[in-house]
Amino acid sequence: MLWRKLVPDELEIADATLQTITYDLLFEEKRELALRLLEFAVDILPKHSSDINKKMFIVNLAQAYYFTNNNEECRRRIDNEDWSACGLNFQICVQVLRDEFDEAAESMKQIGDDGPVPKEYYTEWPIFQEFRKTDKFRDAYKEVFGHDPVIQETHSEKSKAKDQDSEDEQEDKDALH
């Protein structure tokens, strides 16, 4: 807030910085902290550098609600915004947050292999986490990109695997003694 007041001509940089911080928190599955910062970005900040940045904050806020099992608030945030003039990159995110996976698969096909959502985003972005678990996703991905997706492990899946490896190592050490 201070940055925005003291250097108002850097509003776009301030928005981009806050976008990066909150995305990283979502990616690292620090969803409660992301939720608080995104509520600040959407509900408290009086001005954004562009409508696109505002909509990005709203999508990420809805995503934070979605992944903290507050689907009612996720839906309310999405439904309170007009997405009709937005591109397919926003449409597919809204569809995924509404669990409209059939529609999201169709949007994915329309976006194609050189559209506004690059191939790696489908396998990395947290917003697509639940969508990636569906046959609709795998089929659409294969149709668009010509091969099966290579799904990135989520942060929590990596942590679980690391914990399991540590337990296995300890069991091996115990067996040697």
MARGUNU-598005 format. One record per residue: residue number from 0; y, x, z of N, C-alpha, C in turn; residue in one letter. Coordinates in steps of 0.02 Angstrom, whole numbers, plus 50000, padded with zeros to 5 digits. Atoms other than C-alpha are relative to their C-alpha. Layout:
# residues N
+-----+-------+-------+-------+-------+-------+-------+-------+-------+-------+------+
| pos |   n_v |   n_u |   n_w |  ca_v |  ca_u |  ca_w |   c_v |   c_u |   c_w | code |
+-----+-------+-------+-------+-------+-------+-------+-------+-------+-------+------+
| NUM |     Y |     X |     Z |     Y |     X |     Z |     Y |     X |     Z |    A |
...
+-----+-------+-------+-------+-------+-------+-------+-------+-------+-------+------+
//
This chain:
# residues 177
+-----+-------+-------+-------+-------+-------+-------+-------+-------+-------+------+
| pos |   n_v |   n_u |   n_w |  ca_v |  ca_u |  ca_w |   c_v |   c_u |   c_w | code |
+-----+-------+-------+-------+-------+-------+-------+-------+-------+-------+------+
|   0 | 49941 | 50042 | 50000 | 50000 | 50000 | 50000 | 50062 | 50044 | 50000 |    M |
|   1 | 49944 | 49954 | 49995 | 50117 | 50143 | 50045 | 50012 | 50034 | 49932 |    L |
|   2 | 49995 | 49968 | 50066 | 50081 | 50232 | 49880 | 50034 | 49953 | 49951 |    W |
|   3 | 49973 | 50049 | 50046 | 50122 | 50073 | 49784 | 50075 | 49988 | 50013 |    R |
|   4 | 49930 | 50012 | 49983 | 50287 | 50051 | 49877 | 50044 | 50061 | 49985 |    K |
|   5 | 49960 | 49939 | 50009 | 50345 | 50232 | 49869 | 50004 | 50023 | 49927 |    L |
|   6 | 50002 | 49978 | 50070 | 50294 | 50265 | 49688 | 49977 | 49941 | 49957 |    V |
|   7 | 50021 | 50060 | 50036 | 50293 | 50096 | 49599 | 49981 | 50011 | 49927 |    P |
|   8 | 50019 | 49987 | 50069 | 50279 | 50175 | 49427 | 49930 | 50030 | 49993 |    D |
|   9 | 50069 | 49976 | 50001 | 50106 | 50239 | 49475 | 49950 | 49945 | 50018 |    E |
|  10 | 50043 | 50058 | 49983 | 50033 | 50065 | 49498 | 49932 | 50004 | 49964 |    L |
|  11 | 50063 | 49994 | 50038 | 49903 | 50094 | 49361 | 49954 | 50053 | 50030 |    E |
|  12 | 50040 | 49947 | 49969 | 49846 | 50256 | 49443 | 49973 | 49977 | 50067 |    I |
|  13 | 50022 | 50026 | 49935 | 49838 | 50171 | 49613 | 49942 | 49951 | 49991 |    A |
|  14 | 50055 | 50048 | 50014 | 49732 | 50029 | 49540 | 49937 | 50038 | 49980 |    D |
|  15 | 50059 | 49962 | 50024 | 49616 | 50153 | 49452 | 49966 | 50037 | 50058 |    A |
|  16 | 50028 | 49964 | 49942 | 49594 | 50253 | 49612 | 49962 | 49952 | 50045 |    T |
|  17 | 50034 | 50050 | 49958 | 49552 | 50097 | 49713 | 49938 | 49973 | 49965 |    L |
|  18 | 50059 | 50022 | 50038 | 49434 | 50040 | 49574 | 49943 | 50051 | 50009 |    Q |
|  19 | 50050 | 49947 | 49995 | 49343 | 50208 | 49581 | 49969 | 50001 | 50070 |    T |
|  20 | 50025 | 49999 | 49931 | 49329 | 50207 | 49771 | 49953 | 49941 | 50013 |    I |
|  21 | 50041 | 50059 | 49985 | 49262 | 50030 | 49779 | 49937 | 49999 | 49959 |    T |
|  22 | 50061 | 49996 | 50041 | 49141 | 50056 | 49634 | 49951 | 50049 | 50033 |    Y |
|  23 | 50043 | 49951 | 49967 | 49073 | 50212 | 49720 | 49967 | 49971 | 50062 |    D |
|  24 | 50028 | 50032 | 49941 | 49049 | 50112 | 49880 | 49946 | 49950 | 49981 |    L |
|  25 | 50051 | 50047 | 50024 | 48955 | 49976 | 49784 | 49938 | 50038 | 49976 |    L |
|  26 | 50055 | 49960 | 50026 | 48850 | 50108 | 49697 | 49958 | 50030 | 50057 |    F |
|  27 | 50035 | 49970 | 49942 | 48807 | 50190 | 49864 | 49974 | 49947 | 50048 |    E |
|  28 | 50023 | 50057 | 49961 | 48767 | 50017 | 49933 | 50034 | 49996 | 50069 |    E |
|  29 | 49958 | 50007 | 49940 | 48904 | 50028 | 50065 | 50042 | 49936 | 49988 |    K |
|  30 | 49972 | 50063 | 50024 | 48939 | 49847 | 50027 | 50050 | 49968 | 50047 |    R |
|  31 | 49952 | 50030 | 49952 | 49027 | 49792 | 50187 | 50068 | 50034 | 49994 |    E |
|  32 | 49937 | 49965 | 50008 | 49159 | 49927 | 50168 | 50031 | 49983 | 49933 |    L |
|  33 | 49975 | 50020 | 50067 | 49175 | 49889 | 49982 | 50030 | 49930 | 50004 |    A |
|  34 | 49976 | 50069 | 49993 | 49195 | 49706 | 50027 | 50069 | 49997 | 50032 |    L |
|  35 | 49935 | 50001 | 49966 | 49339 | 49740 | 50147 | 50055 | 50028 | 49955 |    R |
|  36 | 49949 | 49971 | 50044 | 49431 | 49852 | 50024 | 50014 | 49955 | 49940 |    L |
|  37 | 49990 | 50044 | 50058 | 49405 | 49730 | 49881 | 50036 | 49936 | 50021 |    L |
|  38 | 49960 | 50057 | 49975 | 49468 | 49585 | 49988 | 50074 | 50020 | 50004 |    E |
|  39 | 49931 | 49974 | 49998 | 49622 | 49691 | 50017 | 50029 | 50002 | 49930 |    F |
|  40 | 49976 | 49994 | 50069 | 49638 | 49725 | 49830 | 50016 | 49932 | 49969 |    A |
|  41 | 49992 | 50066 | 50031 | 49620 | 49541 | 49782 | 50047 | 49956 | 50040 |    V |
|  42 | 49964 | 50049 | 49958 | 49696 | 49447 | 49929 | 50066 | 50025 | 50029 |    D |
|  43 | 49942 | 49973 | 49966 | 49828 | 49564 | 50000 | 50050 | 50033 | 49951 |    I |
|  44 | 49954 | 49966 | 50046 | 49898 | 49671 | 49860 | 50039 | 49949 | 49959 |    L |
|  45 | 49959 | 50051 | 50034 | 50043 | 49576 | 49785 | 50002 | 50008 | 49924 |    P |
|  46 | 49992 | 49987 | 50071 | 50035 | 49656 | 49614 | 49946 | 50049 | 49976 |    K |
|  47 | 50048 | 49955 | 50032 | 49910 | 49739 | 49497 | 50031 | 50026 | 49935 |    H |
|  48 | 49970 | 49970 | 50059 | 49946 | 49851 | 49349 | 49986 | 49960 | 49936 |    S |
|  49 | 50017 | 50041 | 50058 | 49862 | 49729 | 49229 | 49953 | 49944 | 50021 |    S |
|  50 | 50047 | 50055 | 49987 | 49763 | 49568 | 49220 | 49928 | 50025 | 49998 |    D |
|  51 | 50068 | 49972 | 50004 | 49610 | 49670 | 49172 | 49982 | 50033 | 50066 |    I |
|  52 | 50015 | 49969 | 49935 | 49623 | 49772 | 49332 | 49989 | 49948 | 50054 |    N |
|  53 | 50010 | 50054 | 49951 | 49643 | 49614 | 49434 | 49931 | 49969 | 49992 |    K |
|  54 | 50065 | 50030 | 50013 | 49489 | 49539 | 49352 | 49943 | 50047 | 50020 |    K |
|  55 | 50051 | 49951 | 49978 | 49391 | 49700 | 49384 | 49992 | 49997 | 50075 |    M |
|  56 | 50004 | 50006 | 49927 | 49435 | 49687 | 49568 | 49963 | 49936 | 50020 |    F |
|  57 | 50032 | 50064 | 49984 | 49380 | 49504 | 49570 | 49924 | 50004 | 49986 |    I |
|  58 | 50072 | 49993 | 50016 | 49213 | 49543 | 49484 | 49966 | 50043 | 50052 |    V |
|  59 | 50031 | 49956 | 49950 | 49179 | 49685 | 49605 | 49999 | 49967 | 50069 |    N |
|  60 | 50001 | 50037 | 49936 | 49228 | 49577 | 49754 | 49944 | 49948 | 50000 |    L |
|  61 | 50055 | 50049 | 50005 | 49111 | 49439 | 49695 | 49933 | 50035 | 50005 |    A |
|  62 | 50062 | 49961 | 49996 | 48977 | 49572 | 49673 | 49985 | 50021 | 50072 |    Q |
|  63 | 50010 | 49981 | 49930 | 49003 | 49632 | 49851 | 49976 | 49940 | 50041 |    A |
|  64 | 50024 | 50061 | 49966 | 48983 | 49453 | 49913 | 49927 | 49985 | 49980 |    Y |
|  65 | 50068 | 50014 | 50027 | 48828 | 49431 | 49803 | 49949 | 50044 | 50037 |    Y |
|  66 | 50048 | 49954 | 49970 | 48744 | 49585 | 49877 | 50002 | 50000 | 50076 |    F |
|  67 | 50002 | 50010 | 49927 | 48790 | 49539 | 50056 | 49976 | 49929 | 50016 |    T |
|  68 | 50032 | 50065 | 49994 | 48701 | 49373 | 50029 | 50049 | 49943 | 50016 |    N |
|  69 | 49952 | 50054 | 49993 | 48859 | 49269 | 50027 | 50013 | 49972 | 49930 |    N |
|  70 | 49997 | 50026 | 50068 | 48823 | 49183 | 49862 | 50052 | 49945 | 49991 |    N |
|  71 | 49949 | 50053 | 50004 | 48938 | 49038 | 49903 | 50069 | 50029 | 49987 |    E |
|  72 | 49935 | 49969 | 50010 | 49090 | 49151 | 49917 | 50002 | 50038 | 49933 |    E |
|  73 | 50004 | 49968 | 50066 | 49033 | 49250 | 49764 | 50017 | 49950 | 49946 |    C |
|  74 | 49990 | 50052 | 50051 | 49027 | 49091 | 49663 | 50071 | 49972 | 50002 |    R |
|  75 | 49931 | 50026 | 49993 | 49194 | 49029 | 49732 | 50049 | 50048 | 49967 |    R |
|  76 | 49955 | 49950 | 50029 | 49280 | 49191 | 49682 | 49996 | 50000 | 49923 |    R |
|  77 | 50010 | 50001 | 50073 | 49205 | 49186 | 49507 | 50028 | 49935 | 49971 |    I |
|  78 | 49980 | 50066 | 50027 | 49239 | 49000 | 49483 | 50076 | 49988 | 50004 |    D |
|  79 | 49927 | 50008 | 49993 | 49422 | 49017 | 49537 | 50039 | 50036 | 49946 |    N |
|  80 | 49967 | 49960 | 50052 | 49460 | 49127 | 49387 | 49980 | 49973 | 49932 |    E |
|  81 | 50015 | 50020 | 50069 | 49471 | 49082 | 49203 | 49976 | 50062 | 49961 |    D |
|  82 | 50031 | 49943 | 50034 | 49354 | 49199 | 49109 | 49995 | 49988 | 49924 |    W |
|  83 | 50010 | 50020 | 50069 | 49361 | 49109 | 48941 | 50033 | 50048 | 49950 |    S |
|  84 | 49966 | 49955 | 50046 | 49484 | 49231 | 48862 | 49976 | 50073 | 50006 |    A |
|  85 | 50024 | 49932 | 49988 | 49391 | 49384 | 48926 | 49946 | 50019 | 49950 |    C |
|  86 | 50051 | 49974 | 50045 | 49279 | 49493 | 48822 | 49930 | 49993 | 50028 |    G |
|  87 | 50070 | 50005 | 49979 | 49090 | 49498 | 48830 | 49984 | 50047 | 50059 |    L |
|  88 | 50013 | 49956 | 49943 | 49098 | 49643 | 48953 | 50013 | 49965 | 50066 |    N |
|  89 | 49989 | 50040 | 49940 | 49171 | 49523 | 49082 | 49951 | 49941 | 50002 |    F |
|  90 | 50044 | 50059 | 50004 | 49067 | 49374 | 49023 | 49930 | 50016 | 50028 |    Q |
|  91 | 50068 | 49983 | 49978 | 48902 | 49464 | 49052 | 49999 | 50012 | 50076 |    I |
|  92 | 49998 | 49989 | 49927 | 48955 | 49516 | 49228 | 50003 | 49933 | 50037 |    C |
|  93 | 49995 | 50066 | 49969 | 49003 | 49337 | 49272 | 49934 | 49964 | 49994 |    V |
|  94 | 50065 | 50032 | 50009 | 48839 | 49273 | 49200 | 49949 | 50028 | 50049 |    Q |
|  95 | 50048 | 49969 | 49953 | 48739 | 49397 | 49305 | 50015 | 49977 | 50071 |    V |
|  96 | 49982 | 50022 | 49932 | 48835 | 49349 | 49463 | 49983 | 49927 | 50012 |    L |
|  97 | 50020 | 50070 | 49995 | 48793 | 49167 | 49427 | 49924 | 49992 | 49991 |    R |
|  98 | 50072 | 50000 | 50012 | 48609 | 49214 | 49401 | 49982 | 49965 | 49935 |    D |
|  99 | 50012 | 50029 | 50066 | 48623 | 49153 | 49221 | 49972 | 50055 | 49955 |    E |
| 100 | 50029 | 49943 | 50034 | 48504 | 49284 | 49156 | 49984 | 49988 | 49927 |    F |
| 101 | 50011 | 50016 | 50071 | 48461 | 49194 | 48993 | 50064 | 50013 | 49961 |    D |
| 102 | 49935 | 49991 | 50033 | 48646 | 49191 | 48948 | 50020 | 50073 | 49999 |    E |
| 103 | 49984 | 49928 | 49997 | 48668 | 49372 | 49005 | 49960 | 50039 | 49947 |    A |
| 104 | 50040 | 49966 | 50051 | 48526 | 49426 | 48891 | 50029 | 49987 | 49930 |    A |
| 105 | 49968 | 50015 | 50065 | 48610 | 49337 | 48745 | 50065 | 50039 | 49992 |    E |
| 106 | 49938 | 49960 | 50003 | 48776 | 49421 | 48787 | 49984 | 50073 | 49986 |    S |
| 107 | 50021 | 49931 | 50011 | 48687 | 49587 | 48793 | 49985 | 50012 | 49926 |    M |
| 108 | 50015 | 49994 | 50071 | 48622 | 49558 | 48617 | 50063 | 49997 | 49958 |    K |
| 109 | 49937 | 50005 | 50037 | 48795 | 49507 | 48557 | 50041 | 50064 | 50007 |    Q |
| 110 | 49963 | 49938 | 49988 | 48872 | 49663 | 48634 | 49971 | 50055 | 49956 |    I |
| 111 | 50032 | 49951 | 50044 | 48745 | 49768 | 48540 | 49999 | 50070 | 50028 |    G |
| 112 | 50008 | 49931 | 49977 | 48720 | 49954 | 48548 | 50064 | 50041 | 49995 |    D |
| 113 | 49937 | 49963 | 50004 | 48901 | 50003 | 48514 | 50059 | 49958 | 50024 |    D |
| 114 | 49948 | 50044 | 49974 | 48999 | 49869 | 48608 | 50034 | 50027 | 50062 |    G |
| 115 | 49961 | 49978 | 49942 | 49107 | 49875 | 48763 | 49959 | 50017 | 50063 |    P |
| 116 | 50044 | 49981 | 49944 | 48957 | 49899 | 48879 | 49951 | 50051 | 49973 |    V |
| 117 | 50045 | 49948 | 50025 | 48874 | 50067 | 48842 | 49930 | 49994 | 50031 |    P |
| 118 | 50071 | 50004 | 49981 | 48685 | 50083 | 48857 | 49988 | 50020 | 50073 |    K |
| 119 | 50014 | 49975 | 49932 | 48687 | 50183 | 49019 | 50027 | 49954 | 50054 |    E |
| 120 | 49973 | 50046 | 49950 | 48792 | 50051 | 49108 | 49948 | 49948 | 50020 |    Y |
| 121 | 50051 | 50051 | 49985 | 48649 | 49927 | 49095 | 49949 | 50026 | 50051 |    Y |
| 122 | 50051 | 49973 | 49954 | 48533 | 50045 | 49190 | 50030 | 50031 | 50063 |    T |
| 123 | 49969 | 49968 | 49943 | 48661 | 50114 | 49313 | 50044 | 49954 | 50042 |    E |
| 124 | 49951 | 50042 | 49963 | 48791 | 49983 | 49359 | 49965 | 49957 | 50052 |    W |
| 125 | 50030 | 50042 | 49947 | 48752 | 49898 | 49525 | 49999 | 49926 | 49981 |    P |
| 126 | 49996 | 50072 | 50016 | 48804 | 49728 | 49454 | 49939 | 49975 | 49963 |    I |
| 127 | 50059 | 50020 | 50039 | 48651 | 49727 | 49341 | 49934 | 50008 | 50039 |    F |
| 128 | 50059 | 49985 | 49960 | 48529 | 49767 | 49483 | 49947 | 49945 | 49998 |    Q |
| 129 | 50048 | 50056 | 50000 | 48447 | 49595 | 49494 | 49979 | 49982 | 49928 |    E |
| 130 | 50015 | 50014 | 50070 | 48458 | 49565 | 49306 | 49948 | 50049 | 49973 |    F |
| 131 | 50048 | 49949 | 50024 | 48363 | 49729 | 49275 | 49928 | 49985 | 50020 |    R |
| 132 | 50068 | 50016 | 49976 | 48214 | 49657 | 49370 | 49966 | 49947 | 49957 |    K |
| 133 | 50027 | 50056 | 50038 | 48189 | 49520 | 49240 | 49972 | 50022 | 49932 |    T |
| 134 | 50025 | 49989 | 50067 | 48089 | 49513 | 49080 | 50054 | 49988 | 49948 |    D |
| 135 | 49944 | 50014 | 50046 | 48245 | 49441 | 48996 | 50040 | 50064 | 49988 |    K |
| 136 | 49963 | 49938 | 50007 | 48335 | 49604 | 49030 | 49962 | 50050 | 49958 |    F |
| 137 | 50040 | 49950 | 50036 | 48194 | 49715 | 48970 | 49993 | 49982 | 49926 |    R |
| 138 | 50007 | 50021 | 50069 | 48168 | 49612 | 48812 | 50065 | 50010 | 49961 |    D |
| 139 | 49935 | 49993 | 50034 | 48354 | 49609 | 48769 | 50017 | 50074 | 49990 |    A |
| 140 | 49986 | 49929 | 50004 | 48373 | 49794 | 48807 | 49960 | 50032 | 49943 |    Y |
| 141 | 50043 | 49971 | 50052 | 48226 | 49838 | 48695 | 50024 | 49977 | 49930 |    K |
| 142 | 49976 | 50025 | 50065 | 48294 | 49727 | 48555 | 50064 | 50036 | 49979 |    E |
| 143 | 49936 | 49969 | 50016 | 48467 | 49807 | 48565 | 49993 | 50075 | 49989 |    V |
| 144 | 50001 | 49927 | 50002 | 48421 | 49989 | 48594 | 49935 | 50029 | 49971 |    F |
| 145 | 50060 | 49976 | 50034 | 48247 | 50000 | 48516 | 49948 | 50033 | 50044 |    G |
| 146 | 50049 | 49972 | 49953 | 48156 | 50060 | 48672 | 50007 | 49967 | 50068 |    H |
| 147 | 49997 | 50028 | 49932 | 48115 | 50008 | 48849 | 50053 | 50036 | 50041 |    D |
| 148 | 49949 | 49967 | 49959 | 48250 | 50041 | 48978 | 49969 | 50048 | 50050 |    P |
| 149 | 50019 | 49955 | 49946 | 48236 | 50187 | 49097 | 50046 | 49983 | 50057 |    V |
| 150 | 49961 | 50027 | 49945 | 48292 | 50108 | 49258 | 50013 | 50054 | 50052 |    I |
| 151 | 49981 | 49953 | 49947 | 48388 | 50216 | 49382 | 49982 | 49969 | 50067 |    Q |
| 152 | 50013 | 50024 | 49933 | 48332 | 50201 | 49562 | 50067 | 49983 | 50033 |    E |
| 153 | 49940 | 50016 | 49961 | 48458 | 50116 | 49675 | 50005 | 50050 | 50057 |    T |
| 154 | 49987 | 49955 | 49943 | 48534 | 50213 | 49819 | 49948 | 49989 | 50055 |    H |
| 155 | 50047 | 50015 | 49946 | 48421 | 50124 | 49945 | 49929 | 50019 | 49981 |    S |
| 156 | 50067 | 49981 | 50023 | 48266 | 50154 | 49839 | 49991 | 50076 | 50005 |    E |
| 157 | 50003 | 49927 | 49993 | 48306 | 50340 | 49834 | 49993 | 50020 | 50073 |    K |
| 158 | 50004 | 49985 | 49928 | 48331 | 50341 | 50023 | 49930 | 49985 | 50027 |    S |
| 159 | 50068 | 50018 | 49978 | 48165 | 50252 | 50051 | 49950 | 50052 | 49977 |    K |
| 160 | 50045 | 49950 | 50027 | 48076 | 50377 | 49938 | 50007 | 50066 | 50038 |    A |
| 161 | 49987 | 49939 | 49962 | 48158 | 50523 | 50030 | 49969 | 49994 | 50070 |    K |
| 162 | 50029 | 50011 | 49934 | 48107 | 50449 | 50198 | 49924 | 50004 | 49998 |    D |
| 163 | 50072 | 49998 | 50007 | 47929 | 50425 | 50136 | 49976 | 50071 | 49989 |    Q |
| 164 | 50018 | 49930 | 50011 | 47923 | 50605 | 50073 | 50002 | 50039 | 50066 |    D |
| 165 | 49994 | 49966 | 49935 | 47981 | 50666 | 50245 | 49942 | 49981 | 50046 |    S |
| 166 | 50057 | 50022 | 49960 | 47847 | 50561 | 50331 | 49936 | 50033 | 49975 |    E |
| 167 | 50060 | 49968 | 50028 | 47714 | 50629 | 50212 | 49996 | 50074 | 50018 |    D |
| 168 | 49998 | 49930 | 49982 | 47770 | 50808 | 50245 | 49981 | 50009 | 50073 |    E |
| 169 | 50015 | 49996 | 49929 | 47762 | 50778 | 50433 | 49925 | 49989 | 50012 |    Q |
| 170 | 50071 | 50013 | 49993 | 47587 | 50705 | 50417 | 49959 | 50060 | 49977 |    E |
| 171 | 50034 | 49939 | 50024 | 47533 | 50859 | 50316 | 50004 | 50055 | 50052 |    D |
| 172 | 49993 | 49949 | 49949 | 47603 | 50974 | 50450 | 49956 | 49984 | 50061 |    K |
| 173 | 50040 | 50020 | 49943 | 47518 | 50875 | 50588 | 49926 | 50011 | 49987 |    D |
| 174 | 50071 | 49992 | 50018 | 47352 | 50883 | 50495 | 49979 | 50073 | 50003 |    A |
| 175 | 50015 | 49929 | 50000 | 47363 | 51073 | 50486 | 49992 | 50027 | 50071 |    L |
| 176 | 50002 | 49975 | 49930 | 47380 | 51090 | 50676 | 49943 | 49973 | 50037 |    H |
+-----+-------+-------+-------+-------+-------+-------+-------+-------+-------+------+
//
